[in-house]
Amino acid sequence: MSRELPLEAGRGRPVNTVVLLREAYVVLNGRVLARLAETGHGAVRPAHSAVFEYLDDTGTTVARLAERAQMTKQAMAELVGHLERHGYVVRRPDPEDRRAKLVLATDKGREVFAIARTVVPEVEGEIDALLGPRRAAALRKDLDLLRGG
């Protein structure tokens, strides 16, 4: 899948490691989104990954989701609102702080997690096939090192 990147002075912007990492993520995340659309979850868009990726199974406040995704609370609330309207999440009072609400996945939201989990081994296998098992393992190790692991 090829994506058109922005131009700078009439030419493509210089590509660097961060751009390559982002574009690889977009392509690989697109596999999950395509599978979700094929299985009736077309309301889940790329931006909603920011909710699903950072949602604890016991619930997470919008503020914490926003902090984890490095976005504003208002932007995260909008994403959560869309998913809530489509039945993927609900907001419930936080038992530890009655002023706060926790965002929780519904059965439909948990189905999204289950579908995504089926795509992960496929993608990992494609990466292994493309790079070879040794280079793929080295890539995973290097990415973990870059993220501070």
Secondary structure, 3 states (H helix, E strand, C coil): CCCCCCEECCEECCCCHHHHHHHHHHHHHHHHHHHHHHCCCCCCCHHHHHHHCCCCCCCECHHHHHHHHCCCHHHHHHHHHHHHHCCCEEEEEECCEEEEEEEEECHHHHHHHHHHHHHHHHHHHHHHHHHCHHHHHHHHHHHHHHCCC
